[in-house]
C-alpha cells in the first residue's frame, strides 16, 4: 500500500498531540504507577478514560498498516 507513510504520519501527529496535550500535563496520581512512554503512548501502560479510546484506535491503525503493507 503506497499510502502507508501518510497514515503513519497522521498516526504520529495524533499520538504527539495526545502525549503533549493530555498525558504530559496530567496530574492523576495513578500515572505514578507506570513508566510513561511519551514518545509512543500506544506502548504506555497508563490508560485513563481521556486517552484509552484514542490509543486503541491508533493501535488498530498500526495493525491495519502492517497488514496492508504485506499485500
C-alpha positions as CSV (number, residue, x, y, z in Angstrom):
1,X,0.0,0.0,0.0
2,X,1.7,3.2,-1.1
3,X,-0.1,5.5,1.4
4,X,1.5,3.8,4.4
5,X,3.7,6.8,5.1
6,X,0.7,9.1,5.0
7,X,-1.2,7.0,7.5
8,X,1.9,6.7,9.7
9,X,2.4,10.5,9.6
10,X,-1.2,11.1,10.6
11,X,-1.0,8.5,13.4
12,X,2.3,10.0,14.7
13,X,0.7,13.5,14.7
14,X,-2.3,12.2,16.7
15,X,0.0,10.4,19.2
16,X,2.1,13.5,19.6
17,X,-1.0,15.6,20.4
18,X,-2.2,13.0,22.9
19,X,1.2,13.0,24.6
20,X,1.7,16.7,24.7
21,X,-1.9,17.9,25.4
22,X,-3.3,15.1,27.6
23,X,-0.6,12.8,29.0
24,X,2.2,15.2,30.0
25,X,0.0,17.8,31.8
26,X,-2.0,15.0,33.6
27,X,-1.7,15.1,37.4
28,X,-3.7,11.9,38.1
29,X,-1.9,10.0,40.9
30,X,-2.4,6.7,39.0
31,X,0.1,8.0,36.5
32,X,2.9,7.3,39.0
33,X,2.3,3.6,38.7
34,X,3.5,3.4,35.2
35,X,6.6,4.1,33.1
36,X,5.2,6.7,30.9
37,X,6.3,6.5,27.2
38,X,5.6,10.0,25.9
39,X,7.3,9.1,22.6
40,X,4.9,6.2,21.9
41,X,1.8,6.4,24.1
42,X,0.5,3.2,22.4
43,X,3.2,1.2,24.3
44,X,2.5,3.0,27.5
45,X,0.6,1.1,30.2
46,X,-1.2,4.2,31.5
47,X,-4.7,4.3,30.1
48,X,-7.0,6.9,31.6
49,X,-10.5,7.4,30.2
50,X,-9.4,10.5,28.3
51,X,-6.9,8.6,26.1
52,X,-8.0,4.9,26.1
53,X,-10.2,5.1,23.1
54,X,-7.8,7.2,21.1
55,X,-4.9,4.9,21.8
56,X,-6.9,1.8,21.0
57,X,-7.9,3.3,17.6
58,X,-4.2,4.2,16.9
59,X,-3.3,0.6,17.7
60,X,-5.8,-0.6,15.2
61,X,-4.4,1.8,12.6
62,X,-0.9,0.3,13.3
63,X,-2.3,-3.2,12.8
64,X,-4.0,-2.2,9.5
65,X,-0.9,-0.5,8.2
66,X,1.1,-3.6,8.9
67,X,-1.4,-5.9,7.3
68,X,-1.8,-3.8,4.2
69,X,2.0,-3.5,3.9
70,X,2.2,-7.2,3.3
71,X,-0.3,-7.2,0.5
